[in-house]
């Protein structure tokens, strides 16, 4: 029996060996008929599929390709990129429709045209040569990928920044060209430029900042090293700028800094760099000079440029600057070294009241010797190595010795006797200045008590640093020392500088008033070199002005110094103050000071600072007062 018939009999639960009844037989035949009908349908479908002609299949595939192409073109049109394909001959063979929107170029300006024509017409001249070289390299190198950047002309003539990724797909049968995907990067590039400007320029003046100066200095050093040149760094700090800010306000201070920046730039070559490091500090990099002496000449030129008056909101301001000069290869081999050494020279110029100073290792506060002294100073205080010398002060008219100034020295076990300039600045930076000042005050007052007991009527003057002047505990300390030594307050003279007062005028005035109330005498030291105004001077409870030695030493051969000394004497007397001249080194200067009405003097012509025992012997050896002759 046929397997299909046997299977249908089993499904109907019929025994093939037992004849079925009529109803079962009918059902059996219907079921078999349906099976054959289903089989015929399946066979027809398979045959129809097999009968599809090659034309129908081709049409179907084309419809699918058209669908994919439309989808692909829609994606390209909406993309933020533009796609170009150019063939082996350099002709543009395909341009995506987004070119009009992204690059503002019509497709017919590109399609079918040589890539060279596109570059020559639309690409920035400075970028065209490099771009053509990169595209040619892409064409010549199978499988090559290259990122290109260039500027493309906008319809208004301005330039947009474009980035492209090129791929050589000449061997790909689906492309057979170089694929170049372009993207407008103008916004990103503008942001990058702005961030770079902020990172490397000063916001107030627009000048390069410290970071950019450092980078350019390193470049200049490398260039100078290769070609045997000299590169110089000038560090410039404005004098009395704090006075402008305090008196006129920060707005005027900012306007002044902007004018200073313009003037410095106007004084330099295009190849030089003028930078602002912060506050009132500027720097000038000279990447190529003939010698250190030439750099010093530039410093002199800059100083003269700064000294010309500035006009700020209708106000005329006079400004001076202190300049430090350091040069490669003499003073350092890196940007950090040159900057540090120019800084040392600048502070030396400020301390000496000079327009500029060229770095010298002897100026370096961080030399091995100075660092060693820094570590030894605390031990020296405890070991009694610090000693006090005294310089006499004489009344001009009578020649009578009326007092002394106490000046500390360090009897160093290795270096011998050191002057205060070698260790007092170290004490000021480390906090040792307070115990050092306490030591000098105590020693001076004890000695004063000894002189009084011996019948010598002398006052004693002691210098106060900024830290000590602003110490609220200072008046109580003075009270304790005066009581311990039984010295009358008027025999103690405390010398302070204008700059130390102006560090914190309100606090300084409070402490000075307390000291004045005790009866202690107060003197302004180095008058004429600081920041104080005449109006502020009137409010200070001082009794004495000391004319700085820098004006006194050239009194007879410098008309400007003579005018300053004469004006200071007149000013002091008009304010009811005594006037003392420092640095008197010859009889002629003493006579000139007498003619100007100066009250008292001190200096090497009278006597150098000396230990107490020598001072007593010197006083005893004076047969008559050292009087000046008009």
Beta strands, then each sheet from edge to edge (+ up, - down):
strand 1: 81-86
strand 2: 92-95
strand 3: 145-153
strand 4: 159-169
strand 5: 177-184
strand 6: 230-239
strand 7: 273-278
strand 8: 281-289
strand 9: 310-312
strand 10: 315-317
strand 11: 320-328
strand 12: 356-358
strand 13: 386-395
strand 14: 401-412
strand 15: 416-418
strand 16: 459-463
strand 17: 492-497
strand 18: 521-527
strand 19: 544-547
strand 20: 578-581
strand 21: 600-601
sheet 1: 2+ 1- 5+ 4- 3+
sheet 2: 7+ 8- 6+ 11- 12-
sheet 3: 9+ 10-
sheet 4: 15+ 14- 13+ 21- 20- 19- 18- 17- 16-
end
